[in-house]
Amino acid sequence: MLLAGDIGGTKTLLGLFNPDPARPDRITTRSFSTPDYADLASMIDEFAGDSTVDQASIDRACFGVAGPVIGDTAQLTNGAWKVDGRNIAARFGWARVDLLNDLQAMAYGVTVLGESEVRVLQAGDPARGGNVALIAAGTGLGEALLHEVDGRLIPSPSEGGRADFAARTEREIRLLRALVASHGRASVEHVLSGPGLVNIHRVMHAAPCAIVEGVDRPEDLPAAITSAALERRCPACAETLDLFVEAYGAESGNLALRSVSTGGLFVGGGIAPRILPALTDGRFIRAFRDKAPFEALLAAVPVKVILNSETGLLGAAVFAARR
């Protein structure tokens, strides 16, 4: 058996899998609030103590971590945890523990997804042997590449979400100025993430917003803004989501160009499935393609939203099973 994990600053998924290299079979999974635990080991202790988990059967593990992986360690970008693979292996007596960047893990999951686990935004005309790219907005923004090498897609990590935000329109320039004033610089993640939605909202509202004033917890603000936008209950919230979707499409197009992802681009993360009506009305794809002189190249790139919320966890299991 193998243990897989998808570790984020807000939420962590742990799952036990049968190690089928084609697609590991999930036995059981459980979701945890990351900040509620001192470290990964204490979370694993609780998971392994469940009556459905046979701890003695686990002989290897792989964890996708939302942060850069250096050697056998990873520091959460948006959290306090530092994960050490060697220490975890020694603590639980496992033969092997691998750490991946969370988007690299999700990229391994992409390679085994079925048609029912994605929503097509653009069918395109995929090139045989083309590269594939992955972008995912949630608590933060992640990006990954899948390079085509000798007939196989090889995922590689990226910290592209922390690259500079490229404003394209007058209202994006206004947002850029506000972000630089408050943060010192404007990264793509300052725009394309849950907190990014809140950043955009502050700029779009000239007056206090009744939607936001009714929310007690800061972590609930993105969902409240999104709901008000989709239901057209607040014009400024709708404009917030409009800017978010266009910026998401534009950055996805940037990533497709950087990686020459003629094999396709996947949109993952927790936000995309929640805003599908806004992603499917044409704004996202128009911004994705608007990259003269490469409009035709980008029009041929298949673009799909990942609907399986456990793709990162599945990808960590895929990597461990294939090792």
Phi and psi restraints in degrees (value plus and minus 20) as a CYANA .aco file:
   2 LEU   PHI    -152.3  -112.3
   2 LEU   PSI     129.9   169.9
   3 LEU   PHI    -125.3   -85.3
   3 LEU   PSI     111.2   151.2
   4 ALA   PHI    -139.8   -99.8
   4 ALA   PSI     132.8   172.8
   5 GLY   PHI    -163.8  -123.8
   5 GLY   PSI     125.2   165.2
   6 ASP   PHI    -142.0  -102.0
   6 ASP   PSI      81.0   121.0
   7 ILE   PHI    -122.7   -82.7
   7 ILE   PSI      95.1   135.1
   8 GLY   PHI    -138.3   -98.3
   8 GLY   PSI     149.7   189.7
   9 GLY   PHI     -87.2   -47.2
   9 GLY   PSI     -46.8    -6.8
  10 THR   PHI    -122.7   -82.7
  10 THR   PSI     -66.8   -26.8
  11 LYS   PHI    -152.9  -112.9
  11 LYS   PSI     125.1   165.1
  12 THR   PHI    -146.2  -106.2
  12 THR   PSI     115.1   155.1
  13 LEU   PHI    -128.9   -88.9
  13 LEU   PSI     112.8   152.8
  14 LEU   PHI    -140.0  -100.0
  14 LEU   PSI     122.0   162.0
  15 GLY   PHI    -168.1  -128.1
  15 GLY   PSI     126.6   166.6
  16 LEU   PHI    -123.4   -83.4
  16 LEU   PSI     112.9   152.9
  17 PHE   PHI    -153.7  -113.7
  17 PHE   PSI     128.6   168.6
  18 ASN   PHI     -99.0   -59.0
  18 ASN   PSI     113.3   153.3
  19 PRO   PHI    -102.5   -62.5
  19 PRO   PSI      42.3    82.3
  20 ASP   PHI     -99.6   -59.6
  20 ASP   PSI      98.0   138.0
  21 PRO   PHI     -81.0   -41.0
  21 PRO   PSI     -49.4    -9.4
  22 ALA   PHI     -87.3   -47.3
  22 ALA   PSI     -70.5   -30.5
  23 ARG   PHI    -183.3  -143.3
  23 ARG   PSI      88.1   128.1
  24 PRO   PHI     -75.5   -35.5
  24 PRO   PSI     121.0   161.0
  25 ASP   PHI    -108.0   -68.0
  25 ASP   PSI     103.7   143.7
  26 ARG   PHI     -94.8   -54.8
  26 ARG   PSI     111.1   151.1
  27 ILE   PHI    -117.5   -77.5
  27 ILE   PSI     -71.0   -31.0
  28 THR   PHI    -177.5  -137.5
  28 THR   PSI     128.6   168.6
  29 THR   PHI    -156.2  -116.2
  29 THR   PSI     140.2   180.2
  30 ARG   PHI    -171.0  -131.0
  30 ARG   PSI     122.4   162.4
  31 SER   PHI    -121.6   -81.6
  31 SER   PSI     119.3   159.3
  32 PHE   PHI    -149.7  -109.7
  32 PHE   PSI     131.7   171.7
  33 SER   PHI    -105.6   -65.6
  33 SER   PSI      91.3   131.3
  34 THR   PHI     -75.3   -35.3
  34 THR   PSI     -66.8   -26.8
  35 PRO   PHI     -84.3   -44.3
  35 PRO   PSI     -33.4     6.6
  36 ASP   PHI     -99.7   -59.7
  36 ASP   PSI     -25.0    15.0
  37 TYR   PHI    -143.6  -103.6
  37 TYR   PSI     123.7   163.7
  38 ALA   PHI     -88.2   -48.2
  38 ALA   PSI     -53.0   -13.0
  39 ASP   PHI    -183.8  -143.8
  39 ASP   PSI     156.0   196.0
  40 LEU   PHI     -86.7   -46.7
  40 LEU   PSI     -57.8   -17.8
  41 ALA   PHI     -79.2   -39.2
  41 ALA   PSI     -62.3   -22.3
  42 SER   PHI     -87.2   -47.2
  42 SER   PSI     -52.9   -12.9
  43 MET   PHI     -89.4   -49.4
  43 MET   PSI     -61.6   -21.6
  44 ILE   PHI     -83.3   -43.3
  44 ILE   PSI     -59.3   -19.3
  45 ASP   PHI     -76.3   -36.3
  45 ASP   PSI     -64.6   -24.6
  46 GLU   PHI     -88.8   -48.8
  46 GLU   PSI     -62.0   -22.0
  47 PHE   PHI     -82.5   -42.5
  47 PHE   PSI     -66.1   -26.1
  48 ALA   PHI     -89.0   -49.0
  48 ALA   PSI     -40.1    -0.1
  49 GLY   PHI     -99.0   -59.0
  49 GLY   PSI     -27.5    12.5
  50 ASP   PHI     -86.9   -46.9
  50 ASP   PSI     123.8   163.8
  51 SER   PHI     -86.2   -46.2
  51 SER   PSI     -39.7     0.3
  52 THR   PHI    -106.1   -66.1
  52 THR   PSI     -23.8    16.2
  53 VAL   PHI    -128.6   -88.6
  53 VAL   PSI     102.8   142.8
  54 ASP   PHI    -114.2   -74.2
  54 ASP   PSI      74.7   114.7
  55 GLN   PHI     -80.3   -40.3
  55 GLN   PSI     -54.5   -14.5
  56 ALA   PHI     -86.3   -46.3
  56 ALA   PSI     -40.8    -0.8
  57 SER   PHI    -102.9   -62.9
  57 SER   PSI     -32.3     7.7
  58 ILE   PHI    -101.0   -61.0
  58 ILE   PSI     105.7   145.7
  59 ASP   PHI    -143.2  -103.2
  59 ASP   PSI     -25.4    14.6
  60 ARG   PHI    -176.3  -136.3
  60 ARG   PSI     143.5   183.5
  61 ALA   PHI    -171.7  -131.7
  61 ALA   PSI     135.1   175.1
  62 CYS   PHI    -163.6  -123.6
  62 CYS   PSI     115.9   155.9
  63 PHE   PHI    -148.0  -108.0
  63 PHE   PSI     108.7   148.7
  64 GLY   PHI    -107.9   -67.9
  64 GLY   PSI     107.0   147.0
  65 VAL   PHI    -140.3  -100.3
  65 VAL   PSI     113.2   153.2
  66 ALA   PHI     -97.8   -57.8
  66 ALA   PSI      54.1    94.1
  67 GLY   PHI     153.4   193.4
  67 GLY   PSI     149.7   189.7
  68 PRO   PHI     -89.2   -49.2
  68 PRO   PSI     118.0   158.0
  69 VAL   PHI    -121.1   -81.1
  69 VAL   PSI      99.8   139.8
  70 ILE   PHI    -138.6   -98.6
  70 ILE   PSI      91.6   131.6
  71 GLY   PHI      44.7    84.7
  71 GLY   PSI    -143.4  -103.4
  72 ASP   PHI    -124.9   -84.9
  72 ASP   PSI      -2.2    37.8
  73 THR   PHI    -149.9  -109.9
  73 THR   PSI     136.1   176.1
  74 ALA   PHI    -167.6  -127.6
  74 ALA   PSI     115.6   155.6
  75 GLN   PHI    -127.7   -87.7
  75 GLN   PSI     105.5   145.5
  76 LEU   PHI     -79.2   -39.2
  76 LEU   PSI     110.3   150.3
  77 THR   PHI     -89.2   -49.2
  77 THR   PSI     -60.3   -20.3
  78 ASN   PHI    -134.8   -94.8
  78 ASN   PSI      23.2    63.2
  79 GLY   PHI    -188.0  -148.0
  79 GLY   PSI     151.5   191.5
  80 ALA   PHI    -108.7   -68.7
  80 ALA   PSI     -37.6     2.4
  81 TRP   PHI     -86.3   -46.3
  81 TRP   PSI     123.3   163.3
  82 LYS   PHI    -141.4  -101.4
  82 LYS   PSI     102.9   142.9
  83 VAL   PHI    -123.5   -83.5
  83 VAL   PSI     108.2   148.2
  84 ASP   PHI    -136.9   -96.9
  84 ASP   PSI      91.2   131.2
  85 GLY   PHI     -81.9   -41.9
  85 GLY   PSI     -61.0   -21.0
  86 ARG   PHI     -85.0   -45.0
  86 ARG   PSI     -61.0   -21.0
  87 ASN   PHI     -84.8   -44.8
  87 ASN   PSI     -60.0   -20.0
  88 ILE   PHI     -84.5   -44.5
  88 ILE   PSI     -62.6   -22.6
  89 ALA   PHI     -81.1   -41.1
  89 ALA   PSI     -64.1   -24.1
  90 ALA   PHI     -88.0   -48.0
  90 ALA   PSI     -59.1   -19.1
  91 ARG   PHI     -83.0   -43.0
  91 ARG   PSI     -57.3   -17.3
  92 PHE   PHI    -128.9   -88.9
  92 PHE   PSI     -19.8    20.2
  93 GLY   PHI      51.1    91.1
  93 GLY   PSI      11.2    51.2
  94 TRP   PHI    -111.0   -71.0
  94 TRP   PSI     127.9   167.9
  95 ALA   PHI     -88.4   -48.4
  95 ALA   PSI     -52.7   -12.7
  96 ARG   PHI    -172.2  -132.2
  96 ARG   PSI     118.0   158.0
  97 VAL   PHI    -151.9  -111.9
  97 VAL   PSI     102.2   142.2
  98 ASP   PHI    -128.8   -88.8
  98 ASP   PSI     124.4   164.4
  99 LEU   PHI    -136.6   -96.6
  99 LEU   PSI     115.0   155.0
 100 LEU   PHI    -146.6  -106.6
 100 LEU   PSI     133.6   173.6
 101 ASN   PHI     -81.0   -41.0
 101 ASN   PSI     125.9   165.9
 102 ASP   PHI     -81.2   -41.2
 102 ASP   PSI     -55.6   -15.6
 103 LEU   PHI     -95.2   -55.2
 103 LEU   PSI     -49.7    -9.7
 104 GLN   PHI     -84.7   -44.7
 104 GLN   PSI     -61.3   -21.3
 105 ALA   PHI     -83.2   -43.2
 105 ALA   PSI     -64.3   -24.3
 106 MET   PHI     -81.1   -41.1
 106 MET   PSI     -55.0   -15.0
 107 ALA   PHI     -83.7   -43.7
 107 ALA   PSI     -58.2   -18.2
 108 TYR   PHI     -83.0   -43.0
 108 TYR   PSI     -56.3   -16.3
 109 GLY   PHI     -86.0   -46.0
 109 GLY   PSI     -56.2   -16.2
 110 VAL   PHI     -76.5   -36.5
 110 VAL   PSI     -54.7   -14.7
 111 THR   PHI     -87.5   -47.5
 111 THR   PSI     -33.0     7.0
 112 VAL   PHI    -140.9  -100.9
 112 VAL   PSI     -11.6    28.4
 113 LEU   PHI     -91.6   -51.6
 113 LEU   PSI     126.2   166.2
 114 GLY   PHI    -115.4   -75.4
 114 GLY   PSI     150.1   190.1
 115 GLU   PHI     -80.4   -40.4
 115 GLU   PSI     -53.5   -13.5
 116 SER   PHI     -94.4   -54.4
 116 SER   PSI     -28.7    11.3
 117 GLU   PHI    -119.0   -79.0
 117 GLU   PSI     -12.9    27.1
 118 VAL   PHI    -156.8  -116.8
 118 VAL   PSI     140.1   180.1
 119 ARG   PHI    -142.0  -102.0
 119 ARG   PSI     105.3   145.3
 120 VAL   PHI    -100.7   -60.7
 120 VAL   PSI     104.3   144.3
 121 LEU   PHI    -115.5   -75.5
 121 LEU   PSI     -51.4   -11.4
 122 GLN   PHI    -169.0  -129.0
 122 GLN   PSI      99.8   139.8
 123 ALA   PHI     -87.4   -47.4
 123 ALA   PSI     -60.9   -20.9
 124 GLY   PHI      42.5    82.5
 124 GLY   PSI    -183.2  -143.2
 125 ASP   PHI    -164.0  -124.0
 125 ASP   PSI      62.9   102.9
 126 PRO   PHI     -81.6   -41.6
 126 PRO   PSI     120.1   160.1
 127 ALA   PHI    -103.0   -63.0
 127 ALA   PSI     113.8   153.8
 128 ARG   PHI     -84.0   -44.0
 128 ARG   PSI     108.0   148.0
 129 GLY   PHI      58.9    98.9
 129 GLY   PSI      -4.2    35.8
 130 GLY   PHI    -102.3   -62.3
 130 GLY   PSI     136.4   176.4
 131 ASN   PHI     -89.7   -49.7
 131 ASN   PSI     141.7   181.7
 132 VAL   PHI    -148.4  -108.4
 132 VAL   PSI     129.8   169.8
 133 ALA   PHI    -148.3  -108.3
 133 ALA   PSI     139.9   179.9
 134 LEU   PHI    -159.3  -119.3
 134 LEU   PSI     112.1   152.1
 135 ILE   PHI    -152.2  -112.2
 135 ILE   PSI     121.8   161.8
 136 ALA   PHI    -169.8  -129.8
 136 ALA   PSI      96.8   136.8
 137 ALA   PHI    -121.6   -81.6
 137 ALA   PSI     111.5   151.5
 138 GLY   PHI    -175.3  -135.3
 138 GLY   PSI    -142.5  -102.5
 139 THR   PHI     -80.3   -40.3
 139 THR   PSI     -55.4   -15.4
 140 GLY   PHI    -152.2  -112.2
 140 GLY   PSI    -184.8  -144.8
 141 LEU   PHI    -142.6  -102.6
 141 LEU   PSI     107.0   147.0
 142 GLY   PHI    -139.2   -99.2
 142 GLY   PSI     131.8   171.8
 143 GLU   PHI    -159.8  -119.8
 143 GLU   PSI     127.7   167.7
 144 ALA   PHI    -170.1  -130.1
 144 ALA   PSI     139.4   179.4
 145 LEU   PHI    -139.1   -99.1
 145 LEU   PSI     127.4   167.4
 146 LEU   PHI    -142.7  -102.7
 146 LEU   PSI      81.6   121.6
 147 HIS   PHI    -103.0   -63.0
 147 HIS   PSI     113.5   153.5
 148 GLU   PHI    -102.2   -62.2
 148 GLU   PSI      96.4   136.4
 149 VAL   PHI    -152.3  -112.3
 149 VAL   PSI      93.9   133.9
 150 ASP   PHI      32.2    72.2
 150 ASP   PSI      23.3    63.3
 151 GLY   PHI      64.5   104.5
 151 GLY   PSI     -18.2    21.8
 152 ARG   PHI    -141.1  -101.1
 152 ARG   PSI     127.6   167.6
 153 LEU   PHI    -112.8   -72.8
 153 LEU   PSI      99.6   139.6
 154 ILE   PHI    -128.0   -88.0
 154 ILE   PSI      88.8   128.8
 155 PRO   PHI     -89.0   -49.0
 155 PRO   PSI     121.4   161.4
 156 SER   PHI    -156.3  -116.3
 156 SER   PSI     126.9   166.9
 157 PRO   PHI    -100.1   -60.1
 157 PRO   PSI     149.2   189.2
 158 SER   PHI    -176.3  -136.3
 158 SER   PSI     132.7   172.7
 159 GLU   PHI    -135.7   -95.7
 159 GLU   PSI      16.6    56.6
 160 GLY   PHI     -82.4   -42.4
 160 GLY   PSI     -41.6    -1.6
 161 GLY   PHI     -84.3   -44.3
 161 GLY   PSI     -40.1    -0.1
 162 ARG   PHI    -116.4   -76.4
 162 ARG   PSI     -13.7    26.3
 163 ALA   PHI     -91.2   -51.2
 163 ALA   PSI     149.4   189.4
 164 ASP   PHI     -89.8   -49.8
 164 ASP   PSI     120.2   160.2
 165 PHE   PHI     -95.2   -55.2
 165 PHE   PSI     109.0   149.0
 166 ALA   PHI    -122.7   -82.7
 166 ALA   PSI      83.6   123.6
 167 ALA   PHI     -94.3   -54.3
 167 ALA   PSI     121.4   161.4
 168 ARG   PHI    -139.7   -99.7
 168 ARG   PSI     -42.7    -2.7
 169 THR   PHI    -146.0  -106.0
 169 THR   PSI     150.5   190.5
 170 GLU   PHI     -82.0   -42.0
 170 GLU   PSI     -61.1   -21.1
 171 ARG   PHI     -92.2   -52.2
 171 ARG   PSI     -50.5   -10.5
 172 GLU   PHI     -90.1   -50.1
 172 GLU   PSI     -53.4   -13.4
 173 ILE   PHI     -85.3   -45.3
 173 ILE   PSI     -58.7   -18.7
 174 ARG   PHI     -83.0   -43.0
 174 ARG   PSI     -61.5   -21.5
 175 LEU   PHI     -84.4   -44.4
 175 LEU   PSI     -62.8   -22.8
 176 LEU   PHI     -77.1   -37.1
 176 LEU   PSI     -66.2   -26.2
 177 ARG   PHI     -81.5   -41.5
 177 ARG   PSI     -60.9   -20.9
 178 ALA   PHI     -86.3   -46.3
 178 ALA   PSI     -60.0   -20.0
 179 LEU   PHI     -87.8   -47.8
 179 LEU   PSI     -61.0   -21.0
 180 VAL   PHI     -84.6   -44.6
 180 VAL   PSI     -58.9   -18.9
 181 ALA   PHI     -84.9   -44.9
 181 ALA   PSI     -55.6   -15.6
 182 SER   PHI    -113.6   -73.6
 182 SER   PSI     -46.7    -6.7
 183 HIS   PHI    -137.2   -97.2
 183 HIS   PSI     -30.4     9.6
 184 GLY   PHI      70.3   110.3
 184 GLY   PSI     -48.2    -8.2
 185 ARG   PHI    -175.3  -135.3
 185 ARG   PSI     143.3   183.3
 186 ALA   PHI    -135.9   -95.9
 186 ALA   PSI      92.0   132.0
 187 SER   PHI    -115.7   -75.7
 187 SER   PSI     143.5   183.5
 188 VAL   PHI     -80.4   -40.4
 188 VAL   PSI     -56.7   -16.7
 189 GLU   PHI     -84.6   -44.6
 189 GLU   PSI     -46.6    -6.6
 190 HIS   PHI     -85.0   -45.0
 190 HIS   PSI     -36.5     3.5
 191 VAL   PHI    -129.4   -89.4
 191 VAL   PSI     -66.4   -26.4
 192 LEU   PHI    -122.9   -82.9
 192 LEU   PSI      61.4   101.4
 193 SER   PHI    -194.4  -154.4
 193 SER   PSI     154.9   194.9
 194 GLY   PHI     -79.0   -39.0
 194 GLY   PSI     -73.1   -33.1
 195 PRO   PHI     -79.9   -39.9
 195 PRO   PSI     -49.6    -9.6
 196 GLY   PHI     -83.2   -43.2
 196 GLY   PSI     -59.5   -19.5
 197 LEU   PHI     -78.3   -38.3
 197 LEU   PSI     -60.0   -20.0
 198 VAL   PHI     -87.8   -47.8
 198 VAL   PSI     -60.2   -20.2
 199 ASN   PHI     -79.8   -39.8
 199 ASN   PSI     -65.0   -25.0
 200 ILE   PHI     -83.8   -43.8
 200 ILE   PSI     -62.6   -22.6
 201 HIS   PHI     -77.9   -37.9
 201 HIS   PSI     -61.3   -21.3
 202 ARG   PHI     -82.1   -42.1
 202 ARG   PSI     -56.3   -16.3
 203 VAL   PHI     -97.4   -57.4
 203 VAL   PSI     -55.9   -15.9
 204 MET   PHI     -92.9   -52.9
 204 MET   PSI     -41.8    -1.8
 205 HIS   PHI    -118.3   -78.3
 205 HIS   PSI      96.9   136.9
 206 ALA   PHI    -101.1   -61.1
 206 ALA   PSI     -41.3    -1.3
 207 ALA   PHI    -149.6  -109.6
 207 ALA   PSI     142.4   182.4
 208 PRO   PHI     -75.5   -35.5
 208 PRO   PSI     124.7   164.7
 209 CYS   PHI    -123.7   -83.7
 209 CYS   PSI     107.8   147.8
 210 ALA   PHI     -84.7   -44.7
 210 ALA   PSI     -49.9    -9.9
 211 ILE   PHI     -83.1   -43.1
 211 ILE   PSI     -68.5   -28.5
 212 VAL   PHI     -90.9   -50.9
 212 VAL   PSI     -57.1   -17.1
 213 GLU   PHI     -83.4   -43.4
 213 GLU   PSI     -42.0    -2.0
 214 GLY   PHI    -109.1   -69.1
 214 GLY   PSI     -15.9    24.1
 215 VAL   PHI    -124.9   -84.9
 215 VAL   PSI     106.1   146.1
 216 ASP   PHI    -104.8   -64.8
 216 ASP   PSI     -58.7   -18.7
 217 ARG   PHI    -123.1   -83.1
 217 ARG   PSI     110.4   150.4
 218 PRO   PHI     -76.0   -36.0
 218 PRO   PSI     -55.6   -15.6
 219 GLU   PHI     -88.2   -48.2
 219 GLU   PSI     -34.0     6.0
 220 ASP   PHI    -111.7   -71.7
 220 ASP   PSI     -25.8    14.2
 221 LEU   PHI     -83.6   -43.6
 221 LEU   PSI     -66.6   -26.6
 222 PRO   PHI     -77.1   -37.1
 222 PRO   PSI     -62.5   -22.5
 223 ALA   PHI     -85.0   -45.0
 223 ALA   PSI     -58.9   -18.9
 224 ALA   PHI     -86.6   -46.6
 224 ALA   PSI     -62.2   -22.2
 225 ILE   PHI     -84.0   -44.0
 225 ILE   PSI     -64.8   -24.8
 226 THR   PHI     -82.3   -42.3
 226 THR   PSI     -65.6   -25.6
 227 SER   PHI     -80.9   -40.9
 227 SER   PSI     -65.5   -25.5
 228 ALA   PHI     -83.7   -43.7
 228 ALA   PSI     -54.8   -14.8
 229 ALA   PHI     -90.3   -50.3
 229 ALA   PSI     -68.4   -28.4
 230 LEU   PHI     -85.2   -45.2
 230 LEU   PSI     -52.2   -12.2
 231 GLU   PHI    -110.4   -70.4
 231 GLU   PSI     -18.3    21.7
 232 ARG   PHI      35.4    75.4
 232 ARG   PSI      18.9    58.9
 233 ARG   PHI    -107.3   -67.3
 233 ARG   PSI     -33.5     6.5
 234 CYS   PHI    -167.6  -127.6
 234 CYS   PSI      96.1   136.1
 235 PRO   PHI     -79.0   -39.0
 235 PRO   PSI     -58.9   -18.9
 236 ALA   PHI     -91.9   -51.9
 236 ALA   PSI     -53.5   -13.5
 237 CYS   PHI     -85.8   -45.8
 237 CYS   PSI     -59.2   -19.2
 238 ALA   PHI     -83.1   -43.1
 238 ALA   PSI     -60.3   -20.3
 239 GLU   PHI     -86.5   -46.5
 239 GLU   PSI     -55.2   -15.2
 240 THR   PHI     -79.1   -39.1
 240 THR   PSI     -69.3   -29.3
 241 LEU   PHI     -86.9   -46.9
 241 LEU   PSI     -56.2   -16.2
 242 ASP   PHI     -79.9   -39.9
 242 ASP   PSI     -67.0   -27.0
 243 LEU   PHI     -84.8   -44.8
 243 LEU   PSI     -61.0   -21.0
 244 PHE   PHI     -79.0   -39.0
 244 PHE   PSI     -67.8   -27.8
 245 VAL   PHI     -84.0   -44.0
 245 VAL   PSI     -63.8   -23.8
 246 GLU   PHI     -85.6   -45.6
 246 GLU   PSI     -61.1   -21.1
 247 ALA   PHI     -86.6   -46.6
 247 ALA   PSI     -55.1   -15.1
 248 TYR   PHI     -84.5   -44.5
 248 TYR   PSI     -65.8   -25.8
 249 GLY   PHI     -82.6   -42.6
 249 GLY   PSI     -61.7   -21.7
 250 ALA   PHI     -84.7   -44.7
 250 ALA   PSI     -64.5   -24.5
 251 GLU   PHI     -88.6   -48.6
 251 GLU   PSI     -53.6   -13.6
 252 SER   PHI     -83.7   -43.7
 252 SER   PSI     -59.8   -19.8
 253 GLY   PHI     -85.0   -45.0
 253 GLY   PSI     -59.4   -19.4
 254 ASN   PHI     -78.8   -38.8
 254 ASN   PSI     -65.1   -25.1
 255 LEU   PHI     -85.0   -45.0
 255 LEU   PSI     -59.7   -19.7
 256 ALA   PHI     -82.6   -42.6
 256 ALA   PSI     -57.9   -17.9
 257 LEU   PHI     -89.8   -49.8
 257 LEU   PSI     -64.4   -24.4
 258 ARG   PHI     -81.1   -41.1
 258 ARG   PSI     -55.8   -15.8
 259 SER   PHI    -119.8   -79.8
 259 SER   PSI     -24.8    15.2
 260 VAL   PHI      27.6    67.6
 260 VAL   PSI      36.3    76.3
 261 SER   PHI    -103.6   -63.6
 261 SER   PSI      45.1    85.1
 262 THR   PHI     -90.3   -50.3
 262 THR   PSI     -30.3     9.7
 263 GLY   PHI    -106.1   -66.1
 263 GLY   PSI     -35.3     4.7
 264 GLY   PHI     120.3   160.3
 264 GLY   PSI     142.6   182.6
 265 LEU   PHI    -153.0  -113.0
 265 LEU   PSI     112.7   152.7
 266 PHE   PHI    -128.9   -88.9
 266 PHE   PSI     120.3   160.3
 267 VAL   PHI    -130.0   -90.0
 267 VAL   PSI      91.5   131.5
 268 GLY   PHI    -131.1   -91.1
 268 GLY   PSI    -179.6  -139.6
 269 GLY   PHI      68.7   108.7
 269 GLY   PSI     149.0   189.0
 270 GLY   PHI     -98.2   -58.2
 270 GLY   PSI     -40.9    -0.9
 271 ILE   PHI     -99.2   -59.2
 271 ILE   PSI     -63.9   -23.9
 272 ALA   PHI     -74.2   -34.2
 272 ALA   PSI     -68.4   -28.4
 273 PRO   PHI     -82.0   -42.0
 273 PRO   PSI     -45.7    -5.7
 274 ARG   PHI    -100.1   -60.1
 274 ARG   PSI     -39.0     1.0
 275 ILE   PHI    -138.7   -98.7
 275 ILE   PSI       8.6    48.6
 276 LEU   PHI     -73.0   -33.0
 276 LEU   PSI     -61.4   -21.4
 277 PRO   PHI     -77.6   -37.6
 277 PRO   PSI     -55.1   -15.1
 278 ALA   PHI     -96.9   -56.9
 278 ALA   PSI     -48.4    -8.4
 279 LEU   PHI     -98.8   -58.8
 279 LEU   PSI     -43.7    -3.7
 280 THR   PHI    -119.9   -79.9
 280 THR   PSI     -14.4    25.6
 281 ASP   PHI    -111.9   -71.9
 281 ASP   PSI     -15.7    24.3
 282 GLY   PHI      87.2   127.2
 282 GLY   PSI     -42.6    -2.6
 283 ARG   PHI     -84.6   -44.6
 283 ARG   PSI     -63.4   -23.4
 284 PHE   PHI     -80.8   -40.8
 284 PHE   PSI     -69.8   -29.8
 285 ILE   PHI     -88.9   -48.9
 285 ILE   PSI     -56.0   -16.0
 286 ARG   PHI     -80.5   -40.5
 286 ARG   PSI     -63.9   -23.9
 287 ALA   PHI     -88.8   -48.8
 287 ALA   PSI     -55.2   -15.2
 288 PHE   PHI     -80.9   -40.9
 288 PHE   PSI     -61.9   -21.9
 289 ARG   PHI    -103.9   -63.9
 289 ARG   PSI     -39.1     0.9
 290 ASP   PHI     -95.1   -55.1
 290 ASP   PSI      49.7    89.7
 291 LYS   PHI    -157.8  -117.8
 291 LYS   PSI      40.7    80.7
 292 ALA   PHI     -73.9   -33.9
 292 ALA   PSI     116.7   156.7
 293 PRO   PHI    -117.4   -77.4
 293 PRO   PSI       6.8    46.8
 294 PHE   PHI    -131.5   -91.5
 294 PHE   PSI       7.9    47.9
 295 GLU   PHI     -79.2   -39.2
 295 GLU   PSI     -62.1   -22.1
 296 ALA   PHI     -86.7   -46.7
 296 ALA   PSI     -60.4   -20.4
 297 LEU   PHI     -80.7   -40.7
 297 LEU   PSI     -64.2   -24.2
 298 LEU   PHI     -94.0   -54.0
 298 LEU   PSI     -48.3    -8.3
 299 ALA   PHI     -86.5   -46.5
 299 ALA   PSI     -41.2    -1.2
 300 ALA   PHI    -109.5   -69.5
 300 ALA   PSI     -27.1    12.9
 301 VAL   PHI    -102.2   -62.2
 301 VAL   PSI      99.1   139.1
 302 PRO   PHI     -83.7   -43.7
 302 PRO   PSI     114.1   154.1
 303 VAL   PHI    -143.3  -103.3
 303 VAL   PSI     104.9   144.9
 304 LYS   PHI    -154.9  -114.9
 304 LYS   PSI     118.6   158.6
 305 VAL   PHI    -111.4   -71.4
 305 VAL   PSI     111.0   151.0
 306 ILE   PHI     -99.2   -59.2
 306 ILE   PSI     103.7   143.7
 307 LEU   PHI    -116.2   -76.2
 307 LEU   PSI     -42.0    -2.0
 308 ASN   PHI     -96.0   -56.0
 308 ASN   PSI      90.4   130.4
 309 SER   PHI     -91.8   -51.8
 309 SER   PSI     -29.8    10.2
 310 GLU   PHI    -127.7   -87.7
 310 GLU   PSI       4.5    44.5
 311 THR   PHI     -84.4   -44.4
 311 THR   PSI     -57.7   -17.7
 312 GLY   PHI     -84.2   -44.2
 312 GLY   PSI     -61.9   -21.9
 313 LEU   PHI     -84.3   -44.3
 313 LEU   PSI     -65.3   -25.3
 314 LEU   PHI     -80.2   -40.2
 314 LEU   PSI     -61.5   -21.5
 315 GLY   PHI     -84.2   -44.2
 315 GLY   PSI     -58.2   -18.2
 316 ALA   PHI     -82.8   -42.8
 316 ALA   PSI     -58.3   -18.3
 317 ALA   PHI     -87.5   -47.5
 317 ALA   PSI     -59.5   -19.5
 318 VAL   PHI     -78.8   -38.8
 318 VAL   PSI     -67.6   -27.6
 319 PHE   PHI     -80.5   -40.5
 319 PHE   PSI     -66.9   -26.9
 320 ALA   PHI     -83.9   -43.9
 320 ALA   PSI     -60.0   -20.0
 321 ALA   PHI     -86.9   -46.9
 321 ALA   PSI     -55.8   -15.8
 322 ARG   PHI    -101.5   -61.5
 322 ARG   PSI     -32.2     7.8
